[in-house]
């Protein structure tokens, strides 16, 4: 490939992206034939070429990009992941691998970064003898996932309230709403709430509502006629005790007030 084509590779590529690709690869300029199989993923935005969300790097800048990706000697897989998130050129993966293979520092310490072997857990003999659980969030709604290690059967439960969430509570029916914080989740839509005065209440969900002003990422606070934006992370409440709740055979709640 001529030096002219190398220096103007992306200009030729930009032109064919804007004007449209030929129906057959034999009509494509030799300088951009290597991009043929990615033609439907290439776009031009603000005079820059992207493959999906990754910026296409010209030949004269690829050595510099390799040095930046390999700056902290993270290893092949880590470097490939870092690069693939933001930059691209057709031979990028192979160039990164060759750069690391030829790096004395990476080769010297590569054996010290070997992953630990995977250790399988013991498979239980009966269903629901051992379960795994996790919390996840979709569109602001929290859910509890429980999976059986034996059958791989899973159940998902919607969580309306979460531990640490700011709420408003009715101490008695038809009384004023008082601010508090959820410290424990019980059964049958029942929650343990710590009030601002330190008292602990166990209330059903119908007597609790979410305090959206305290739980949102930020809220507007008026001060001397002006509005000031306050971030939730700047408000650091005092730490509260965590209570462990268990139920006996009669379904009575027993409080174990150990921290």
C-alpha positions as YAML, in Angstrom:
chain: A
units: angstrom
residues:
- id: 1
  name: UNK
  ca: [0.00, 0.00, 0.00]
- id: 2
  name: UNK
  ca: [1.37, 3.40, -0.96]
- id: 3
  name: UNK
  ca: [2.32, 5.99, 1.64]
- id: 4
  name: UNK
  ca: [-0.37, 8.29, 0.26]
- id: 5
  name: UNK
  ca: [-3.09, 5.69, 0.84]
- id: 6
  name: UNK
  ca: [-1.80, 5.01, 4.36]
- id: 7
  name: UNK
  ca: [-1.97, 8.69, 5.32]
- id: 8
  name: UNK
  ca: [-5.40, 9.16, 3.70]
- id: 9
  name: UNK
  ca: [-6.95, 5.86, 4.72]
- id: 10
  name: UNK
  ca: [-9.60, 7.39, 6.97]
- id: 11
  name: UNK
  ca: [-10.43, 10.11, 4.45]
- id: 12
  name: UNK
  ca: [-11.15, 7.41, 1.87]
- id: 13
  name: UNK
  ca: [-13.12, 5.43, 4.45]
- id: 14
  name: UNK
  ca: [-15.16, 8.49, 5.43]
- id: 15
  name: UNK
  ca: [-15.99, 9.13, 1.79]
- id: 16
  name: UNK
  ca: [-17.24, 5.61, 1.16]
- id: 17
  name: UNK
  ca: [-19.31, 5.62, 4.38]
- id: 18
  name: UNK
  ca: [-21.05, 8.88, 3.41]
- id: 19
  name: UNK
  ca: [-21.52, 8.06, -0.28]
- id: 20
  name: UNK
  ca: [-22.38, 4.40, 0.25]
- id: 21
  name: UNK
  ca: [-20.51, 1.13, -0.11]
- id: 22
  name: UNK
  ca: [-20.33, -0.64, -3.47]
- id: 23
  name: UNK
  ca: [-22.31, -3.87, -3.84]
- id: 24
  name: UNK
  ca: [-19.14, -5.87, -4.42]
- id: 25
  name: UNK
  ca: [-15.85, -5.69, -2.49]
- id: 26
  name: UNK
  ca: [-13.83, -5.71, -5.72]
- id: 27
  name: UNK
  ca: [-14.97, -2.12, -6.34]
- id: 28
  name: UNK
  ca: [-13.72, -0.94, -2.93]
- id: 29
  name: UNK
  ca: [-10.45, 0.98, -2.67]
- id: 30
  name: UNK
  ca: [-7.61, -1.25, -1.45]
- id: 31
  name: UNK
  ca: [-6.93, 1.10, 1.47]
- id: 32
  name: UNK
  ca: [-10.35, 0.45, 3.03]
- id: 33
  name: UNK
  ca: [-11.08, -3.14, 1.99]
- id: 34
  name: UNK
  ca: [-10.10, -4.28, 5.49]
- id: 35
  name: UNK
  ca: [-13.18, -2.45, 6.83]
- id: 36
  name: UNK
  ca: [-15.57, -4.26, 4.45]
- id: 37
  name: UNK
  ca: [-16.93, -6.81, 6.94]
- id: 38
  name: UNK
  ca: [-17.68, -4.02, 9.45]
- id: 39
  name: UNK
  ca: [-19.31, -1.67, 6.92]
- id: 40
  name: UNK
  ca: [-22.75, -1.78, 8.60]
- id: 41
  name: UNK
  ca: [-21.22, -0.81, 11.96]
- id: 42
  name: UNK
  ca: [-19.34, 2.28, 10.75]
- id: 43
  name: UNK
  ca: [-20.71, 5.82, 11.04]
- id: 44
  name: UNK
  ca: [-19.40, 9.37, 10.70]
- id: 45
  name: UNK
  ca: [-20.17, 11.78, 13.55]
- id: 46
  name: UNK
  ca: [-18.71, 15.30, 13.69]
- id: 47
  name: UNK
  ca: [-16.12, 14.36, 11.05]
- id: 48
  name: UNK
  ca: [-14.98, 11.38, 13.17]
- id: 49
  name: UNK
  ca: [-15.45, 7.71, 12.27]
- id: 50
  name: UNK
  ca: [-16.92, 5.28, 14.81]
- id: 51
  name: UNK
  ca: [-17.43, 1.55, 14.80]
- id: 52
  name: UNK
  ca: [-20.52, 1.34, 17.00]
- id: 53
  name: UNK
  ca: [-19.33, 3.46, 19.98]
- id: 54
  name: UNK
  ca: [-15.56, 3.00, 19.47]
- id: 55
  name: UNK
  ca: [-13.51, 5.69, 17.75]
- id: 56
  name: UNK
  ca: [-11.60, 4.47, 14.68]
- id: 57
  name: UNK
  ca: [-7.91, 5.39, 15.15]
- id: 58
  name: UNK
  ca: [-5.74, 6.42, 12.16]
- id: 59
  name: UNK
  ca: [-2.53, 4.51, 11.51]
- id: 60
  name: UNK
  ca: [-0.22, 7.32, 12.62]
- id: 61
  name: UNK
  ca: [-1.80, 7.39, 16.11]
- id: 62
  name: UNK
  ca: [-2.04, 3.64, 16.78]
- id: 63
  name: UNK
  ca: [1.40, 3.34, 18.38]
- id: 64
  name: UNK
  ca: [0.49, 6.08, 20.86]
- id: 65
  name: UNK
  ca: [-2.83, 4.36, 21.65]
- id: 66
  name: UNK
  ca: [-1.00, 1.08, 22.29]
- id: 67
  name: UNK
  ca: [1.30, 2.80, 24.75]
- id: 68
  name: UNK
  ca: [-1.65, 4.34, 26.60]
- id: 69
  name: UNK
  ca: [-3.57, 1.07, 26.80]
- id: 70
  name: UNK
  ca: [-0.47, -0.80, 27.97]
- id: 71
  name: UNK
  ca: [0.67, 1.95, 30.34]
- id: 72
  name: UNK
  ca: [0.11, 0.06, 33.62]
- id: 73
  name: UNK
  ca: [0.99, -3.45, 32.32]
- id: 74
  name: UNK
  ca: [-2.45, -4.90, 33.10]
- id: 75
  name: UNK
  ca: [-2.13, -8.03, 30.99]
- id: 76
  name: UNK
  ca: [-3.68, -9.08, 27.69]
- id: 77
  name: UNK
  ca: [-7.32, -9.51, 28.74]
- id: 78
  name: UNK
  ca: [-7.47, -6.30, 30.75]
- id: 79
  name: UNK
  ca: [-5.83, -4.27, 27.99]
- id: 80
  name: UNK
  ca: [-8.17, -5.72, 25.38]
- id: 81
  name: UNK
  ca: [-11.18, -4.82, 27.53]
- id: 82
  name: UNK
  ca: [-9.96, -1.26, 28.11]
- id: 83
  name: UNK
  ca: [-9.27, -0.72, 24.41]
- id: 84
  name: UNK
  ca: [-12.49, -2.27, 23.10]
- id: 85
  name: UNK
  ca: [-14.60, 0.13, 25.18]
- id: 86
  name: UNK
  ca: [-13.41, 3.25, 23.38]
- id: 87
  name: UNK
  ca: [-11.10, 2.72, 20.37]
- id: 88
  name: UNK
  ca: [-10.82, 0.49, 17.32]
- id: 89
  name: UNK
  ca: [-8.74, -0.37, 14.27]
- id: 90
  name: UNK
  ca: [-8.85, -3.63, 12.27]
- id: 91
  name: UNK
  ca: [-5.69, -5.22, 13.74]
- id: 92
  name: UNK
  ca: [-6.04, -3.74, 17.24]
- id: 93
  name: UNK
  ca: [-6.45, -7.00, 19.21]
- id: 94
  name: UNK
  ca: [-3.44, -8.63, 17.60]
- id: 95
  name: UNK
  ca: [-1.34, -5.46, 18.02]
- id: 96
  name: UNK
  ca: [-2.16, -5.35, 21.74]
- id: 97
  name: UNK
  ca: [-1.24, -9.03, 22.20]
- id: 98
  name: UNK
  ca: [2.08, -8.58, 20.40]
- id: 99
  name: UNK
  ca: [2.87, -5.47, 22.45]
- id: 100
  name: UNK
  ca: [2.36, -7.36, 25.72]
- id: 101
  name: UNK
  ca: [4.21, -10.47, 24.54]
- id: 102
  name: UNK
  ca: [7.21, -8.31, 23.66]
- id: 103
  name: UNK
  ca: [7.10, -6.45, 26.99]
- id: 104
  name: UNK
  ca: [9.76, -7.70, 29.44]
- id: 105
  name: UNK
  ca: [7.89, -6.42, 32.49]
- id: 106
  name: UNK
  ca: [4.65, -8.18, 31.51]
- id: 107
  name: UNK
  ca: [6.45, -11.45, 30.80]
- id: 108
  name: UNK
  ca: [8.39, -11.26, 34.06]
- id: 109
  name: UNK
  ca: [5.30, -10.92, 36.24]
- id: 110
  name: UNK
  ca: [2.73, -12.79, 34.12]
- id: 111
  name: UNK
  ca: [3.02, -16.00, 36.18]
- id: 112
  name: UNK
  ca: [2.29, -14.11, 39.40]
- id: 113
  name: UNK
  ca: [-1.15, -13.06, 38.10]
- id: 114
  name: UNK
  ca: [-2.54, -16.53, 37.41]
- id: 115
  name: UNK
  ca: [-6.22, -16.87, 38.34]
- id: 116
  name: UNK
  ca: [-7.17, -19.15, 41.20]
- id: 117
  name: UNK
  ca: [-8.78, -22.42, 40.06]
- id: 118
  name: UNK
  ca: [-12.56, -22.51, 40.22]
- id: 119
  name: UNK
  ca: [-13.86, -24.41, 43.24]
- id: 120
  name: UNK
  ca: [-17.27, -25.99, 42.78]
- id: 121
  name: UNK
  ca: [-19.70, -26.04, 45.69]
- id: 122
  name: UNK
  ca: [-21.15, -29.29, 47.04]
- id: 123
  name: UNK
  ca: [-24.43, -30.14, 45.31]
- id: 124
  name: UNK
  ca: [-27.20, -30.73, 47.91]
- id: 125
  name: UNK
  ca: [-29.20, -33.96, 47.88]
- id: 126
  name: UNK
  ca: [-32.66, -32.44, 48.23]
- id: 127
  name: UNK
  ca: [-34.31, -29.27, 46.88]
- id: 128
  name: UNK
  ca: [-34.17, -26.04, 48.91]
- id: 129
  name: UNK
  ca: [-31.58, -27.44, 51.28]
- id: 130
  name: UNK
  ca: [-29.18, -24.79, 50.05]
- id: 131
  name: UNK
  ca: [-30.16, -21.54, 48.36]
- id: 132
  name: UNK
  ca: [-28.43, -18.47, 47.04]
- id: 133
  name: UNK
  ca: [-29.92, -15.00, 47.05]
- id: 134
  name: UNK
  ca: [-29.11, -11.56, 45.72]
- id: 135
  name: UNK
  ca: [-30.65, -8.13, 45.34]
- id: 136
  name: UNK
  ca: [-30.91, -6.35, 42.00]
- id: 137
  name: UNK
  ca: [-32.55, -3.23, 40.64]
- id: 138
  name: UNK
  ca: [-34.38, -2.51, 37.36]
- id: 139
  name: UNK
  ca: [-35.67, 0.98, 36.54]
- id: 140
  name: UNK
  ca: [-35.47, 2.05, 40.16]
- id: 141
  name: UNK
  ca: [-37.38, -0.97, 41.50]
- id: 142
  name: UNK
  ca: [-35.54, -3.40, 43.80]
- id: 143
  name: UNK
  ca: [-36.06, -7.16, 43.67]
- id: 144
  name: UNK
  ca: [-34.94, -10.18, 45.71]
- id: 145
  name: UNK
  ca: [-33.77, -13.23, 43.73]
- id: 146
  name: UNK
  ca: [-33.61, -16.67, 45.41]
- id: 147
  name: UNK
  ca: [-32.27, -19.73, 43.56]
- id: 148
  name: UNK
  ca: [-32.24, -23.38, 44.63]
- id: 149
  name: UNK
  ca: [-28.77, -24.96, 44.32]
- id: 150
  name: UNK
  ca: [-30.27, -28.40, 43.64]
- id: 151
  name: UNK
  ca: [-32.82, -27.72, 40.89]
- id: 152
  name: UNK
  ca: [-31.62, -24.26, 39.73]
- id: 153
  name: UNK
  ca: [-35.23, -23.14, 40.16]
- id: 154
  name: UNK
  ca: [-35.45, -19.47, 41.02]
- id: 155
  name: UNK
  ca: [-38.01, -17.11, 42.51]
- id: 156
  name: UNK
  ca: [-38.12, -13.33, 42.28]
- id: 157
  name: UNK
  ca: [-39.86, -11.14, 44.83]
- id: 158
  name: UNK
  ca: [-40.54, -7.44, 44.41]
- id: 159
  name: UNK
  ca: [-39.21, -5.34, 47.31]
- id: 160
  name: UNK
  ca: [-41.21, -2.20, 47.89]
- id: 161
  name: UNK
  ca: [-38.93, -0.97, 50.67]
- id: 162
  name: UNK
  ca: [-35.25, -1.55, 51.34]
- id: 163
  name: UNK
  ca: [-33.03, -1.38, 54.41]
- id: 164
  name: UNK
  ca: [-31.76, 2.14, 54.98]
- id: 165
  name: UNK
  ca: [-34.61, 3.76, 53.08]
- id: 166
  name: UNK
  ca: [-36.14, 6.94, 54.55]
- id: 167
  name: UNK
  ca: [-39.86, 6.58, 55.17]
- id: 168
  name: UNK
  ca: [-42.83, 8.26, 56.83]
- id: 169
  name: UNK
  ca: [-44.70, 6.16, 59.42]
- id: 170
  name: UNK
  ca: [-48.06, 6.37, 61.12]
- id: 171
  name: UNK
  ca: [-47.46, 5.44, 64.75]
- id: 172
  name: UNK
  ca: [-51.19, 4.82, 65.13]
- id: 173
  name: UNK
  ca: [-53.95, 4.75, 62.47]
- id: 174
  name: UNK
  ca: [-55.24, 8.17, 61.41]
- id: 175
  name: UNK
  ca: [-52.35, 10.01, 63.08]
- id: 176
  name: UNK
  ca: [-49.67, 12.26, 61.60]
- id: 177
  name: UNK
  ca: [-46.87, 10.79, 59.48]
- id: 178
  name: UNK
  ca: [-43.52, 10.72, 61.32]
- id: 179
  name: UNK
  ca: [-40.10, 10.35, 59.61]
- id: 180
  name: UNK
  ca: [-37.98, 7.26, 60.20]
- id: 181
  name: UNK
  ca: [-35.68, 4.77, 58.54]
- id: 182
  name: UNK
  ca: [-36.11, 1.08, 57.64]
- id: 183
  name: UNK
  ca: [-33.62, -1.08, 59.59]
- id: 184
  name: UNK
  ca: [-35.04, -4.55, 58.93]
- id: 185
  name: UNK
  ca: [-37.43, -6.37, 56.60]
- id: 186
  name: UNK
  ca: [-39.79, -8.91, 58.21]
- id: 187
  name: UNK
  ca: [-42.42, -11.17, 56.66]
- id: 188
  name: UNK
  ca: [-45.88, -10.39, 55.28]
- id: 189
  name: UNK
  ca: [-45.08, -6.81, 54.19]
- id: 190
  name: UNK
  ca: [-43.96, -5.89, 57.71]
- id: 191
  name: UNK
  ca: [-40.93, -3.68, 58.41]
- id: 192
  name: UNK
  ca: [-38.94, -2.53, 61.40]
- id: 193
  name: UNK
  ca: [-38.42, 1.24, 61.39]
- id: 194
  name: UNK
  ca: [-36.16, 3.36, 63.56]
- id: 195
  name: UNK
  ca: [-37.68, 6.74, 64.31]
- id: 196
  name: UNK
  ca: [-35.70, 9.96, 64.64]
- id: 197
  name: UNK
  ca: [-36.04, 9.83, 68.43]
- id: 198
  name: UNK
  ca: [-34.44, 6.36, 68.47]
- id: 199
  name: UNK
  ca: [-37.65, 4.39, 69.04]
- id: 200
  name: UNK
  ca: [-38.11, 1.13, 67.10]
- id: 201
  name: UNK
  ca: [-41.50, 0.39, 65.51]
- id: 202
  name: UNK
  ca: [-42.74, -2.69, 63.68]
- id: 203
  name: UNK
  ca: [-45.38, -1.62, 61.18]
- id: 204
  name: UNK
  ca: [-47.24, -3.09, 58.22]
- id: 205
  name: UNK
  ca: [-46.64, -1.62, 54.77]
- id: 206
  name: UNK
  ca: [-50.02, 0.16, 54.76]
- id: 207
  name: UNK
  ca: [-48.78, 2.38, 57.61]
- id: 208
  name: UNK
  ca: [-45.52, 3.25, 55.82]
- id: 209
  name: UNK
  ca: [-44.90, 5.48, 52.82]
- id: 210
  name: UNK
  ca: [-41.66, 6.36, 51.07]
- id: 211
  name: UNK
  ca: [-40.06, 9.69, 51.91]
- id: 212
  name: UNK
  ca: [-39.18, 10.63, 48.31]
- id: 213
  name: UNK
  ca: [-37.53, 13.91, 49.30]
- id: 214
  name: UNK
  ca: [-34.93, 12.11, 51.43]
- id: 215
  name: UNK
  ca: [-34.42, 9.12, 49.12]
- id: 216
  name: UNK
  ca: [-33.96, 10.89, 45.79]
- id: 217
  name: UNK
  ca: [-30.32, 11.38, 44.62]
- id: 218
  name: UNK
  ca: [-30.62, 15.12, 45.14]
- id: 219
  name: UNK
  ca: [-33.29, 17.56, 46.21]
- id: 220
  name: UNK
  ca: [-33.85, 21.30, 46.11]
- id: 221
  name: UNK
  ca: [-33.47, 23.21, 49.36]
- id: 222
  name: UNK
  ca: [-34.65, 26.82, 49.58]
- id: 223
  name: UNK
  ca: [-32.42, 29.17, 51.50]
- id: 224
  name: UNK
  ca: [-32.90, 32.94, 51.84]
- id: 225
  name: UNK
  ca: [-34.99, 33.25, 48.68]
- id: 226
  name: UNK
  ca: [-32.65, 31.19, 46.48]
- id: 227
  name: UNK
  ca: [-32.55, 27.53, 45.53]
- id: 228
  name: UNK
  ca: [-29.52, 25.42, 46.38]
- id: 229
  name: UNK
  ca: [-28.94, 21.94, 45.02]
- id: 230
  name: UNK
  ca: [-27.96, 19.49, 47.75]
- id: 231
  name: UNK
  ca: [-26.51, 16.07, 47.03]
- id: 232
  name: UNK
  ca: [-27.66, 13.13, 49.15]
- id: 233
  name: UNK
  ca: [-24.06, 11.99, 49.67]
- id: 234
  name: UNK
  ca: [-23.35, 15.24, 51.53]
- id: 235
  name: UNK
  ca: [-25.93, 14.32, 54.16]
- id: 236
  name: UNK
  ca: [-24.33, 11.80, 56.47]
- id: 237
  name: UNK
  ca: [-26.78, 10.50, 59.11]
- id: 238
  name: UNK
  ca: [-25.53, 8.97, 62.32]
- id: 239
  name: UNK
  ca: [-24.96, 5.20, 62.10]
- id: 240
  name: UNK
  ca: [-27.83, 3.09, 63.39]
- id: 241
  name: UNK
  ca: [-27.85, -0.30, 65.06]
- id: 242
  name: UNK
  ca: [-28.71, -3.33, 62.96]
- id: 243
  name: UNK
  ca: [-31.24, -5.68, 64.51]
- id: 244
  name: UNK
  ca: [-31.53, -9.38, 63.74]
- id: 245
  name: UNK
  ca: [-35.09, -10.69, 63.61]
- id: 246
  name: UNK
  ca: [-36.06, -14.33, 63.89]
- id: 247
  name: UNK
  ca: [-39.45, -15.94, 64.29]
- id: 248
  name: UNK
  ca: [-40.22, -18.74, 66.69]
- id: 249
  name: UNK
  ca: [-42.63, -21.60, 66.07]
- id: 250
  name: UNK
  ca: [-45.62, -19.43, 67.06]
- id: 251
  name: UNK
  ca: [-44.65, -16.78, 64.49]
- id: 252
  name: UNK
  ca: [-43.88, -14.28, 67.23]
- id: 253
  name: UNK
  ca: [-41.11, -11.84, 66.42]
- id: 254
  name: UNK
  ca: [-38.10, -12.09, 68.73]
- id: 255
  name: UNK
  ca: [-35.67, -9.20, 68.82]
- id: 256
  name: UNK
  ca: [-31.99, -9.97, 69.22]
- id: 257
  name: UNK
  ca: [-30.50, -6.54, 69.86]
- id: 258
  name: UNK
  ca: [-26.93, -7.49, 69.10]
- id: 259
  name: UNK
  ca: [-24.96, -5.08, 66.96]
...
